[in-house]
Amino acid sequence: MLYSALLFGLISSLHCIGMCGPIAMMLPVNKSNPAEKVIQIVIYHVGRLVAYASLGLIFGLLGRGFYMAGIQQQLSIAVGILMIVIVVVPEREFMKYNFSKPVYRLLSKIKSNLGNQFKRKSPDAFFTIGLLNGFLPCGLVYAALFGAIAMQNLTLSVTYMILYGIGTIPMMSAVVYLSNLLSVPVRNKLQKIIPIVAIFIGIMFIFRGLGLDIAYLSPSDTNLFVKANASCH
């Protein structure tokens, strides 16, 4: 299922154009030095990958508990359903419930710190911008984290989120160079692809949990149980 993370990252980056694109466009890159500009963008992406890897580790610990409890099949099905719900239910419906209220102060500090970093052009500033960018709330990142929870061990959970982040790099890099070409109508057309791919990946997780004994797509309950146990040794 790791390849689904890369695909999901690539497709969800179309959503990132609208949500995180402005951050990428505002990066204080050196426009007069193309080589330095590339290095600065790379450092920014490294910061994002570190943030995603950290989230993968945290949620991987949660997923490991589910596996040790022997409910990996049910978890995979639940993850698939949640991934589909996130993209099917209109975002305004989620906005009615302030899920981030318990961590509102933390998020405020992140946004405030993020704004301060744009005033600097040192390598650590670009890394910090990427790091803080990666921790900002995003529905599709949440969906990816559900996938990380369903992985078999911590290494796979972290890898899943890193691959997700790598998948977002091409489009987020293009935003820096092609910001003038990415008009609102173009962004809206690109974002129509997101639900289709997210639903497809969600269905894959559901099939995986059903244990239909289909190689690679839906291994049997026994195969999953053995793999989960083997990863714990």
Secondary structure as the mmCIF struct_conf table of DSSP 4:
data_model
#
loop_
_struct_conf.conf_type_id
_struct_conf.id
_struct_conf.beg_label_comp_id
_struct_conf.beg_label_asym_id
_struct_conf.beg_label_seq_id
_struct_conf.end_label_comp_id
_struct_conf.end_label_asym_id
_struct_conf.end_label_seq_id
HELX_RH_AL_P HELX_RH_AL_P1 LEU A 2 MET A 19
TURN_TY1_P TURN_TY1_P1 CYS A 20 CYS A 20
HELX_RH_AL_P HELX_RH_AL_P2 GLY A 21 MET A 25
TURN_TY1_P TURN_TY1_P2 MET A 26 MET A 26
TURN_TY1_P TURN_TY1_P3 LYS A 31 SER A 32
HELX_RH_AL_P HELX_RH_AL_P3 PRO A 34 MET A 68
TURN_TY1_P TURN_TY1_P4 ALA A 69 GLY A 70
HELX_RH_AL_P HELX_RH_AL_P4 GLN A 72 VAL A 88
BEND BEND1 VAL A 89 VAL A 89
HELX_RH_AL_P HELX_RH_AL_P5 GLU A 91 MET A 95
TURN_TY1_P TURN_TY1_P5 LYS A 96 LYS A 96
BEND BEND2 TYR A 97 TYR A 97
TURN_TY1_P TURN_TY1_P6 PHE A 99 SER A 100
HELX_RH_3T_P HELX_RH_3T_P1 LYS A 101 VAL A 103
HELX_RH_AL_P HELX_RH_AL_P6 TYR A 104 GLN A 117
TURN_TY1_P TURN_TY1_P7 PHE A 118 LYS A 119
BEND BEND3 SER A 122 SER A 122
HELX_RH_AL_P HELX_RH_AL_P7 PRO A 123 PHE A 135
BEND BEND4 LEU A 136 LEU A 136
HELX_RH_AL_P HELX_RH_AL_P8 GLY A 139 ILE A 149
TURN_TY1_P TURN_TY1_P8 ALA A 150 ALA A 150
BEND BEND5 MET A 151 ASN A 153
HELX_RH_AL_P HELX_RH_AL_P9 LEU A 154 LEU A 178
TURN_TY1_P TURN_TY1_P9 SER A 179 LEU A 181
HELX_RH_AL_P HELX_RH_AL_P10 VAL A 184 GLN A 191
TURN_TY1_P TURN_TY1_P10 LYS A 192 LYS A 192
HELX_RH_AL_P HELX_RH_AL_P11 ILE A 193 LEU A 210
TURN_TY1_P TURN_TY1_P11 GLY A 211 GLY A 211
STRN STRN1 ILE A 214 ILE A 214
TURN_TY1_P TURN_TY1_P12 ALA A 215 LEU A 217
STRN STRN2 SER A 218 SER A 218
HELX_RH_AL_P HELX_RH_AL_P12 ASP A 221 SER A 231
TURN_TY1_P TURN_TY1_P13 CYS A 232 CYS A 232
#
